[in-house]
Amino acid sequence: MARMVRWSLVALLAFGLGSTAFAAPKKDGIVIGFSNAGMGDSWRQFLVANFNAEVAKHPEIKQAYITQADEKPEKQLADIDDLLVKKIDVLIVYPTVADAIIPAIEKVYDRGIPVVVFGGNIATDKLTSLVTQDLVQFGRAQAKWLAEELKGKGNIVMMSGIAGNTTAEDRLAGAREVFKQYPGIKVLDHQYCDWSPPKSKGIMEAMIQAFPKIDGIWADSGLMSWPALQALQEAKRPLVPSTGDQLNGYTKFLVANKVRGYAYPMTTQLSGEAVRQALKAVKGEKVEKKVTIKIDGYGPDKIQTLTKQDLSDWWWIGDDQMPAKFLPKL
């Protein structure tokens, strides 16, 4: 009897006790499911556009289903269940609230279906690949450009997104890390502006009243630096060097007013990389557990080249390098 028990344990271990058994590699007829958090802004539209453009490059993909959860975790949980019914070979997820959807991601993974998550960290190892952008480096790069632009000396204000949000806090941590290395840079004020242009403009107006001399603006997004510059202009104060992201409205303002700025992309090309990792997983190729996309920022010369003065303020420059049929209609 003891011998039978020992044999059973060995057999179970041999067949992968405690591990997930994935399906045999598949080379064509691949079905992808993409559970998207939502389509509430133009950045998300570019995210889906880059996904569709990458899918179109791969004839081995038979079908790509996309769901969007309206930013509601409970809907995203239901969406993932719906995608499973469609017999997907791999699941790609851009999370609403990462912690809330971990059970669904783990359930899919435990069924032997590869799971690729992108856009931010998530507290589970039960995924095939995590595709991210280094958001601390995002803030570092912006701060380094601004400090060097000011030659290491000046009064600056800082504007972040939503307090407690991982994206905002990582960017802020990177920026503060750099500014500590420049004793001549004085941070007059830091405020959370929720990535809201109206709120950012109001906060900047208050800063203008409080500080007679502002030499630079560190903002983690053009959604805040653009209205901040507008507030300076309306107050007839000098337009100063600033940082933001690849929002066309921000860069259009820089170009039109001949003011220097720096755009560090929060790239929507993450979705394309997620497709590439998903295909590797389905085909049985080596997949990295974590893929961090390397990004280069846009200085004034690059901004001049990439900015689309004839297109919407809500365009995302640099993320539009795809066939026109995939581009959002803004």
N, C-alpha and C positions, 0 to 999 in steps of 0.2 A: 504493500500500500504506500509506504514511504517512497519507494522507488517510483511509483506511478505519479505521485505528487511532484517529485523532483523533475521527472520527465515533462510533466505538463507545464511547469514553470519555465523550463528551458525552451520548450516549444513556443510558449507565449512570447518570450523574449526574442526568439528568433524571428517571429512574425511581427515584431514591432510593438510590444506592450508599451503603452504610454506615449506612443508617437502617432502622428497622423499619416494615414496611407493615402497618397495622392494618386489620381488617375494616371494611366499610362500617357506618355507624351503624345501630343496631337500636332500634326504639321499643317493641316488645313481644315476648312469647315469650322473655324473657331468662332464661338459665340461669347461676346463680352457683355457684361453688365456694368453700367456706370451709375452709381448712386450719388447724385450731386446734391449738395446742401440746398441750393436754390438758384434762382435767376434774378435776384432782386436788383442788380446794378449792372452797369456796362462791363465791369471787370469780370463778372461771372459769365457774361456773354462771350467775352474773348477766351475765357477758360474753356467753354464748350466748343468754340470755334477751333481752338488749337487741338482739342480732342478729336473732332471730326476730321480735321486736316491730316492728322497723324494716322487715323484709322484708314483713310482713303489711300494711304501709301502701301497698304498691306493687303494684297488680294487673298491671302490665306484667312482673313477675317470674313466669315460668312454673314454675321449680323452683330450689330452693336446697339444694345438697348440703353437708353438714357432715361433716368427718372430724376425729378427735382422735388425737394422736400419742403419748399417754402420756408426754409430755416427752422423747421419744426422737427425736433428729434423723434417724436412719436410717429410722424409721417415717414421719416427716413427708415425707421425700423420696419414699418409696413412695406415701404418700397423695396427693401432688401428681400423680404419674404416674397414679394411679387416677382423679383428677378430670379429667385431660385426656382420658381415654378416654370420659368422659361428655359430651364436646363442650361444655364450658363456654364462655360468652361472656366471662367475667371471673373472675379468681382473687383472693380475699382471703386474706391470710396473717397469722396471729398466730404469730410464730416461736418455736421451741424455743431453739436456739442460732443466732443470726442468721448468723454466718459459715459455719456448716455447711450452711445451706440456700440460700445465695446462688446456687450453680450451678443449682438447680431453678428459682428465681425468674427468673434470667436466661434459662433455656431457654424458659420459658413466654412471657416478654416478647418474645424473639426470634422466636417463632412468630406474633407479631402479636396476642396476647391481652393485654388490659390487666391489670396487676397492682397491687393495692392492699395495702400492708403497714401494719400498725398495731401500736402498743405500745412502740416503741423505735427507735432509729436503726439503720441497716443500711448496710454499706459497699459499696453499688452504686448506680449511677445508672439501671440497667436496671429501673426500675419506673415505674408511672404516677403514683402518689401515695403519700406516706408520711403517715399520720395519727398524731400524737403528742400527748403532754402534756408541758409544760415541767417537768421534774423538778427542775431547779435552782430554779425559782420555787417549787416545792412546798416545798423546804427553807427558802427565804427567808421565805415566808409564815408557816410555823410558827414560825421563830425570831423574826420581827418581833412576832408576837402575844405570845409568851412574854416577850420583853424588855420590851414595853410593859406587859404584865400585872404584871411585877415592878418597874415604874417604873424600869427601867434599872439595877437593882442587885440582886445576889443570887448565891448559889451554886447552880449547876445541874450535872446529870449528863446525858450524851448517850448515846443508844442507837441504833445503826444496824443495818441488815439484814445481808446477806452481804458480807464483805470482797471487794473487786474487782468486785462486781456493779455494772453501770452505774447501775441504778436507785438503789441504796443510795449509791453514791459521788456521784452528781449531787445527791441530796437533802442529803447531808452538806456538799458544797461550798457549796450555797446557804445553809445554816444558818450555817456558819463565816463566810461573807462578811458576814452580818448581825451576828453576835455581835462581830466585830472593831470594829463601830461603837459598841459599848456597853462602855466600859472598866470600868464597874461590875459587869458580868456576869463571874463567875469560873467557868470550866468545871473542875469538880473531877475529872472522869473521862469518857472516851469509850470505849465498848466495842461490838464487833460481836456481835449476839445472834441472827443468822441468821433473824430473823422467827419465832423459836420462843418461844412463851409460857413453857414450862418453863425454857429456858435464860435467858430474860430475867428471870424471877423469881429464879433462883439468882444471877445477876449483881447484881441490885438488892439482894438480901440481903447480898452482900459489900460493896456500896457503903454500905449502911446501917451496917455494922460499921466501915467505914473513915472515914466522915464524919459527925460529930455533927449537922451542920446542912445540910440539903438544902432549897433553896427552890423548885426547879422541875425538871421533867423534860422534856428535848427528846428525843422518840422519833419516828422517821420513820413509825411504824405503830402503830395501836392494839394490834396483836399483841404489842407490847413495853411500851407505856405502861400498858396495863390490868394485866398481872401485876406491873409495877413498883409501881403504886398498891396492889395487893393486898399486896405485901410490906411496904410502909409501914404499911398498916392492921394487919397481923398483928404488926408490931414496935411497935405503939402509938405510931407517929410521926405527925406532922401530915400530912394529905393535901395535896399541893401542886399548883399549876397544872401542866398537862402538855399535850403535843401528841400527835396521832396521826392516824389516817385515819378513814374513815367506818364502821369496824367497829362493829356494834350492841352487842357485848359491852362494848367500851370506853365507848361513849356511855351505855349503860345504867348502868354503874358510876358515871359522872360524875353522872348525874341522881339516882340512888338515894342517893348520898352527899353531894349538894349541894356538889360540888367543881367548880371551874372548869377548863375545858379547851377545846381547839381541835382541830377535825377538818378536815384538808385532804384532800379525796377523791382517791384514785387511781381515777378514774372508769372504770366498765365501759361507759360510753356511747361509748367509742372505737369499739366494734364497729358501733354504729348509724351513726356518721359514716363509717366505712369503706364501709358499704352505699351511703350517699348518694353518695360519691365514685365508687364502682364504677359506679353507674347513669349518672352524668354521662359517664364514660369510654365506656361502651357506646353511649350515645346520641349521641356525637360532640360533647358540650358541653365547655366549657372546664373543665379540671381543674387545680387547684393542685398543683405538685410536692410541696409540703410543707404540711400542714394542722396547725396547733397549736391544740388545743382550749383555750379560756379557761375557767378554773375559779375559782369563788369558794369560800373556806373557810367552815366553819361555826363561828361563835362560840357561847358558852354559850346564848344565846337560841334560835338556830337548832337547836342540838343538842336542846334541850328540846322543840322542835316536831317534829323528825324522828325522834327515837328511838322504837323500837317495843319497849316493855317486855314485851309479850306474845309477842314473836317470838324466834326463835333468836338466840343470841349471835353466830352466824356470818352473820347478815343484813347487808346493806350499805345503810345508810340513804341516801336521796337517789337511789340508783340503781334504786329500785323504782317509778318513776313510769311504769307501763305497765299495760295490762289484766291483770287477775288471772290469766287463763289462761296467761300467759307466765311468771309468777313461779316461781322454783324452789320445790320442796317440801322445806323444811329442817326 
